[in-house]
């Protein structure tokens, strides 16, 4: 067995793992708060990616003839500023979604919530395709990712961008933990996640706290989109496939555990790269299959996932 | 019109008459489609009916059993590919393949359902959506000869065309011009009808009631002795078998099957049809299929110019409109079209159940003599409204505008409801008058309503008959 190659594959997989982890985190935050799987999370993230794109090069819609309007002047911001702007815009979209679409359905059955998020997925996806076209757009890399920009560890190349992405993710995570553990609003959010009725009774504005939760989740999604837009190319369907992996990651780790989302993201990223490489009859085309089988298996053995809390039902 | 125009006892003569009208409409719809529509429109209708069967399959799990299984596009795909392979590679007949396909779907449903149904709610939605996502790539596997059977990324065509045998040429529409699609239409109608009959009986049977009980209260059902895993799994398997059947119909209709036809988007279409038609109702599944296909067809023709930029329905916009409709229905009509239609019908006709002793649970023609009744008057208005709307619709028909066209279409069809209802209410009021429960003053209005409504209904019938006759004999 070629260990350098194995190490190289692991390093490559870690980049994707970061994307899956951050999108899985977004899913977990919303699931904890509202008990809803947001199928539109990927599209909301892609939309933020396009916002960053607009900040970088301008609106660039597709016009009647099918060509691009290259002449519309953009707001050329630097890449980090554009990402920050996109995250903020994504957070605004997330908060608005909660306020307009989710809050009125608080006591509705699960199917209604699934419907709304699927409807949102369709609407955002096709509006993006309508405005920016379905062709992929080039998005600058957040961290140096060119040839030769890497560390050499035992002969395997660990790219700066992988390290940068994980560093970014950790910084954001530390901020998140600080927010949740050390601030008043974080305390309120944790209370709402545990028990909505009781939180309401002690005077927490549940609706507003949930709105912040959605904004937070959308922010993580936006981050995932900005990270991945360079390698996957920015296009309306960019996140559909990523979302499936993120779902698998969140389920593996436990849908209500942020730690689980991180671990799940890493597992999914690794198995997506490693299993097709070492199991002969699974091509890269099918790399989603082992991930989904693993997800199903985990759900069957531990329905709550690796780190999730077990649900106890009261009859 | 806050109170219903006419209150009828369930199973009474009036109720039966109203039901006959409904059956008549259904039958004439079925008979007129292949003779009036163009061949490509019949093709769309076929697709709609195929989707109806698939939505019925989803409904069996989601609507009747309360499990969020959203991945039936994969079962459809399996059915379609098995059919294509049997017909094309093994030279089977479609009808020979049918039981095999249903059995394959059933067994697959048990295999998927046994593990999947251990998890609940959104977790199940996740697994089944994963199943729908992975299916299109599964057909491309080279191992086990799968790609050879399914045609891989190129898809698989069925070269044997479905043509009516000579002894079926009398079927409406099955003539030279539209023979192929019309004959396929009749095949699909036959399968759909039998499926509907079986599913209706299944829901009313003992296991069907157990399925409903699980939806309404799982713990309660278990306490009453329902074997949860068995009932759930068998129900899921039946639904998967139905899904495969829809796949067979898909193959029969299109003659070509590709993995790209059975993506997550098809699963989303099925969910949209289910929700918009009406979750947990059989009619809802039918309406859902029709809605998904025809509204999609309609939205494709929309163009909205916005200066430099044109919103074109023939692109991604169609999906946005569908998503918007899905959200709007979830908010404002969670029961779908069926519940909307029911609420309209309840304004016109209220059906009260019969007590065990044979009397209606509510007084059927409750009305104190001497009080002013506006029922006869409303009926008369309704009877006049029908022809007026019909005329307006007819005049607007040639305006070349999508929205006006849709409105005209709706106006023309409103007489289908107004005429028989006016007739029914009129005759009911007259009967009450004879029994001395109405003031004499309503007599003129009631007989007017009965006469006009009857004429309108007669006109509808004769027009339908004429349409059928001219189109049928114009072969």
Interface residues (C-beta under 8 A of the other chain):
Chain A: X35 X36 X37 X39 X61 X63 X64 X69 X101 X104 X105 X108 X110 X111 X112 X114 X115 X116 X118 X119 X120 X121 X122 X123 X125 X126 X127 X129 X130 X134 X236 X240 X244 X247 X248 X251 X255 X281 X283 X285 X286 X288 X289 X292 X295 X296 X299 X300 X303 X315
Chain B: X62 X68 X70 X115 X116 X118 X119 X121 X122 X123 X125 X126 X127 X129 X130 X131 X133 X134 X137 X138 X140 X141 X142 X143 X219 X264 X268 X271 X272 X275 X279 X308 X309 X310 X311 X315 X316 X317 X318 X319 X320 X322 X323 X324 X325 X326 X327 X329 X330 X331 X334
